[in-house]
Amino acid sequence: MREKAEHISEFLLGLYAHAAESSPDEFRRQTLRRLGGLIAFDFALWGGGRADDRRVSDLTALGQTPRVLDDWSAVADTDAFCDITLNRLGQTARFDDVENYRGTPAYNEHWKRFGARQMMATIAAEPQDGYVSFVGLCADTETAIFSDTARGLKHALMPHLSAALRINRQTTLYRHADRDEAVGLIDRDGWVLASHGAFAELLGGECDRPDRLPSALRAALPRGLPWQGRTIAATAEKLGEHFLLRVRRLGPLARLSAREREIARHYVHGLTYREIAGTLGIAPSTVRNHIFNLYAKLEIASKIELAQLHRQETGAASRAGAPQSG
């Protein structure tokens, strides 16, 4: 018993130490490997996603293909084991807790096919509204490998796993962001797993919920292109299975229409009304009206002020990349 307690203490010390040092993907894989020294299993799954439609959008698999949960979507809505774990958040359940579970399609058409004849899993609610995380340990045998003692140990460790993962995500951002930079760690479905600086505030100005990206920005993530919304500009880079998203507040020129921005650019670069009109194929009087309107929008009164705004915003845009409109 004393030796077991020492192993658990070593596991916890290593858990928090690795949380501050490793990438999110490696941290979870490393932790699951070390967890195998305390609880025997054949493969393990650590991930997260939406509770309402059971969509898994962030997953690390050890000893199994990540496709295991892509394929699970076909039986997810009828999986009674998922029902019991979602209804008992924070509690650790086993396949044997569900009456006649091995007679269900979810077991026979999915879990058994992937070699999960037993599972012990815990689902925990996360700070994001509607988002949950889970850790599942699986065994390719129907004998009683997951004892009450193993269940109790996993139940006791789950809060530490969740806390260490949050620390890991936050320290990952600290390693990749400047002190005052607004940065978020994003999963493939657009959930904000961790944020730094004014990220939540800036995202909240763009959409109703600061814990999930707006749909247009979610669609831009896999392409890795700079993006511009109504109030923010954003650039994303791949970080393992996640995305590192940097955002900045758009300046006053974002209030202008595309044509007004085009005319302002030509104007501050020294073109006359007539030269701008010739370049754009419009009348000089139309150019003059556009400049009058953009002065009013920007609350400025001179070409010098317009040039100052233009320099500020083009400088910020060049540091982040030329944004694509959402």
N, C-alpha and C positions, 0 to 999 in steps of 0.2 A: 504493500500500500504506500509506504514511504517513497519507494523507488518510482511508483506511478506518479505521485504528487510532484516529485522532482522533474519528471519528464514533462508534465503539464506546465510547470513553472518555466522550464527551458523553452517550451513551445511559445508561451505567451511573451517572454522576453524577446525571442527572435521575431515573433509576429510584429511587434511594434517597432523594432529596429529595422526590419526589412521594409515596413510601411513607409519609412522616411527616406529610403534609399532607392527603391526599385521603381521601374515603370509599372503602370497599372496592370498590364497583361502579365508581365513576369511576376509581379507580386502575387497575383492570384494563383498562378501555376506553382510557384515556389511554396506558397502556403498550403496548397492542397497536397503537394508531395510530403511536406512535413507533417500534415494532419494524418497521413497514412501511417506514420509511426505511432500514433495514438489509437486510431480506429482502423481496422482492416477493411479495405474495399477494393473493387476491381477498377472502377472508374468514377470520376466525380465531375460535377457541373456546378459552376458558380456564375450567376448572372443576374439579370434584372430586366424589367420591362413593365408594360401596362397591366394592371390587375383586371380592368374591366373586360378587355378582349383577349387577355392571356397572350399578348404579343411579346415575345422575348426579343429585345433589341441590343442586349449587351451580354456576351457569354464568353467564359473561358472554360474549356473542357480539358480534362486530364485523363488520358487513356481511352479517349473516345473521340470520334469526329464531331465537330460543332454542328454538323447536319442533323444530329440527333434531335435537336429542338426545332429545326426547320421542318422536319418531317412530322414532328409532334403536333403541329398546327392543325393537321387533318382530324385529330381526335381530341384536341384540347378542350373543346366545349363540353365533351361528355366524359372527361377524365375525373372519376370520383375521387381519386387521390389528390388531384389538384383542388377539388372542392374542399376537402377536409383541411388541407394545409392553408388555403386562403381563409377559411372560416375560423382558423385557430392561429392567427398571426403570432409569430414568436414561439409557437409550440412545435416540437419536433414530432413528426408522424412517420409511420412505417406502412408499407403496403399491407401488412397484416392487420392494420387498424381499420381497414375497409372490408366489410363483409363481402365474401365471394369476389374480391377484386380480381383474382386470376381467371375469373370467368367473363370479364368485361372485354369489349373491343379495344379499349385503350391499352390494356395489358397485352392481349394476344396479338393485336395488329401493330403495336408500336414497341412498347418497352421490352417485351420478350424477344422481339426481332433484333433489338440492339444489345441484347445480353444483360438487361436489367431485370433479373428475376426477383430481386429484392431492392428496395430503395428506402433510405431514411433521409427525410428532407425537412427543412425549416424555411418558411417564408417570413420576411420582416418588412414592415412598412418603412419607407424612406421619407425624408422631408418633402420631396416633390409630391404634389397632390396627385394621387392615382398611380404612383410608381412604387413597385416593390422589388426587393432583392431576394435571392434564394441561394441556398447551398444544398445540393443533393449528393448523397453518397450511394453508389450502386454496387450490387454484387451479382455475379452470374451463377448463382446457386439458390435453391429453394430451402436449404437448411438454415437454421436460425443463427445467422452470422451477426445480425444486429440485435444484440441483447438489450435488456432494460438498462444495464450499466452503460453500454455504448450510447444508447439514446440519451441518457442523463448527461453524459459527458458532452455530446454534441449540442444539446440544449444549453448547457452552461457556457460553451465556447462561442455560440452564435453571436451574442452581443459584442464580444471581443472582435470577431471577424468583421462585423459591420462597422464598428468604430475604427478599426485599423484600416479598412478600405476607404473610409471617408478621409482619414489622415493621409493615406497614400495619394488619393486624388488631389487633395489640397496642396501637399508638398510638391507634387508633379507640376502644378501651376506655378508655384513659387520658383521652381527651377527654370521655367521657361518664360517667365514674364518679368518685365521691369517693375519697379516698386509701384508706380502709379498707373500701370497699364491695365486696361479692362480686358480680361481673358476668361474664357470658359472652357471646361472639358466636356465634350459633347459625345453622346453615343450615336449609333448609326440611325436612330429614329428621331434624333433631334432633342433628346432629353438633356438638360443641363445637369451633369453629375457633380460639378463643383465650379465655383467661380471666384474671381479675384478682382479687386479694385471695384470700379463702378459698373461692372458687367450687368448685374441684376437691374440696377437703376436704368441703364441705357436700353436694355432689352425690354424692360417694362414700358418704356416710352414708345416702343415699336409695336407691341402686341399686348394682349390682355393678360398673359401669364408669363412671368419672368423665369419659369422653370422649364419651359419648352420653346424651341425656336418656332417662329412663324413658318407656315408651309412653304412659302417661296424661298426662304433661307434654307430650310431643310433640303429642298430639291437641289440647291446650289452646292451643298456640302461635298457630295462625291466628286463633283467636277473640279473642286479646288480653286474655283474662280472667285475673284473679289466680287462683292455684292453690295448693292446700295438699296436701302429702303427709304421710308419717309423721313426718318430721324437719325438713322445710323448707317455707317458703312462697315463692312466686315470682310475679313480674310480668314481662310481656314487652311490648316495643314494637317496631314495625316499623322497621327501619333499612335502607332500600333493599330489596335482595333477601334480607336477613338479618333476624335478630331479636336485639335486645339484651335479655338475660334477667338480672334482678336477683333474687338469692336471699337469704334470711335464715333463720337457725336458729329453729325453733319453740321457744317457751318451755315451761315446765312445764304450763301449761293444756292443751297439746296431748295430754297423757296422759289427759285426761278424756274420757268419752263425751259424745255430743251432749246427752243429757239432763242430765248432770252440769254441763256448761258453761252450759246454760240456767238451771239452778237457781242456780249460782254467780253468774251475772250478776244475777238478781233479788235474790239475798241481799245482794250488796255494794251494790246500789242501795237498800237499806233495807227491803225487804219482809220480813214475818215468815213463819214456817213456814206459818201458816194462810193468809196472803195468797198465797204462792207456790202452795200446794196448790189454792186456788180458781182461780188463773189457769191452771194446767196441768191441772186436772181430776183430781188425784190426792189421796191421803190425806196429812194433815200428818205422819203417822209415816213415810210413804215419803220425804217431803222431808227429814226428820231423818236417815233412813238414808243417803240420797244425800250429804248434807253430811258425815256421819261418814266415808263411804267416800272422798270427794274430799279431805278433810283427810289421810287416810292416804296416798293416792296422791301428794299434793303435799308430804307430810312437813311439814305446818304444824299449828298448834294454836289459831289464833284467826281471827276475822273480819277483824281488822286486817291480818294477813299475807295473807289471801286478797285483800283489797282492793288491797294493794300489788302483788301479782302481776297482778291484773286490770288495774290502771292501766298497768303496764309493757307488757303484751302488747297492750292495745287501742291504746296510743300507737304501738307498732311497726306494728301492722296498719293504722292509719289513714294512716301515712306510705307504706305499700306498697299500700294498697287492700285491701278486704275479700276474703279468699281464697276461691276455690271449691275444694271438696274434690276430690282426685283419685280 
